[in-house]
């Protein structure tokens, strides 16, 4: 099965982390999605010229934190792939995609 993107807009989500900072569960659309496999993290540069989000002068924060996680609602449900991101200087996590697992 190929991945089918079902979410395109950035939607706020609540993320629960382990003590070492790895996503454990994500609350989205009235459900708690448990992380089922090892998540992958990377960083992207903020496109400030497109978004107009700017860090204060002197701040050394320019990266967006991105996690790709495979999640499921329960042990019998199919895996889905979520990509969540957090902008610099923000505490809010945003869902950028929710796909069927390939």
C-alpha positions as CSV (number, residue, x, y, z in Angstrom):
1,X,0.0,0.0,0.0
2,X,1.3,3.4,-0.8
3,X,1.2,6.3,1.7
4,X,-1.9,8.4,1.4
5,X,-1.7,11.9,3.0
6,X,-4.8,12.7,4.9
7,X,-3.8,15.8,6.7
8,X,-2.2,18.8,5.0
9,X,-2.7,21.8,7.3
10,X,-0.7,22.3,10.5
11,X,-2.8,21.3,13.4
12,X,-1.9,21.7,17.1
13,X,-1.2,18.4,18.9
14,X,-0.3,17.5,22.5
15,X,2.8,15.3,22.7
16,X,3.9,13.2,25.7
17,X,7.6,12.5,25.9
18,X,9.8,9.9,27.7
19,X,12.3,11.2,30.3
20,X,15.0,11.3,27.5
21,X,12.8,13.5,25.3
22,X,11.5,10.9,22.8
23,X,7.8,11.1,21.8
24,X,5.7,8.5,23.6
25,X,2.2,9.4,22.6
26,X,0.4,12.1,20.6
27,X,-3.1,13.5,21.3
28,X,-4.9,14.4,18.0
29,X,-8.5,14.6,16.9
30,X,-9.8,13.3,20.2
31,X,-7.6,10.2,20.2
32,X,-4.3,9.3,22.0
33,X,-2.0,7.7,19.4
34,X,0.8,5.6,21.0
35,X,4.2,5.6,19.3
36,X,4.7,2.1,18.1
37,X,8.3,2.2,16.7
38,X,11.5,4.1,17.2
39,X,10.8,7.7,16.1
40,X,13.2,9.7,13.8
41,X,14.2,13.3,14.6
42,X,15.8,15.9,12.4
43,X,16.1,19.7,12.2
44,X,15.1,22.1,9.5
45,X,15.8,25.7,9.0
46,X,12.9,28.2,9.5
47,X,11.9,29.9,6.2
48,X,11.5,33.3,8.0
49,X,11.2,35.1,4.6
50,X,8.0,33.0,3.9
51,X,6.5,32.8,7.4
52,X,7.6,36.1,9.0
53,X,8.4,34.2,12.2
54,X,11.6,35.7,13.5
55,X,13.7,35.0,16.5
56,X,14.6,37.9,18.7
57,X,17.8,39.7,18.0
58,X,20.7,37.7,19.6
59,X,18.7,34.5,19.9
60,X,20.6,31.4,18.7
61,X,17.5,29.5,17.7
62,X,16.9,28.9,14.0
63,X,16.0,25.3,13.7
64,X,12.6,23.6,13.5
65,X,12.5,20.3,15.4
66,X,10.8,17.6,13.4
67,X,9.8,14.1,14.5
68,X,8.5,11.3,12.2
69,X,6.7,8.7,14.3
70,X,4.6,5.6,13.5
71,X,1.6,5.5,15.8
72,X,-1.6,3.5,16.4
73,X,-4.6,4.0,18.6
74,X,-4.5,0.4,19.9
75,X,-2.6,-2.8,19.3
76,X,-5.1,-4.0,16.7
77,X,-5.3,-0.7,14.7
78,X,-3.1,-0.2,11.6
79,X,0.1,1.9,11.8
80,X,-0.1,5.5,10.7
81,X,2.9,7.8,10.2
82,X,2.8,11.3,11.8
83,X,5.2,14.1,11.2
84,X,5.2,16.7,14.0
85,X,7.2,19.9,14.2
86,X,7.9,22.7,16.6
87,X,9.0,26.2,15.5
88,X,11.9,28.0,17.3
89,X,10.8,29.8,20.4
90,X,7.5,27.9,20.6
91,X,6.3,25.2,23.0
92,X,3.4,24.2,20.6
93,X,3.8,21.0,18.5
94,X,2.1,21.0,15.2
95,X,1.0,18.0,13.1
96,X,2.3,18.5,9.5
97,X,1.2,15.2,8.1
98,X,-0.7,12.0,8.9
99,X,-0.3,9.2,6.4
100,X,-1.1,5.5,6.2
101,X,2.1,3.5,6.9
102,X,3.7,2.2,3.8
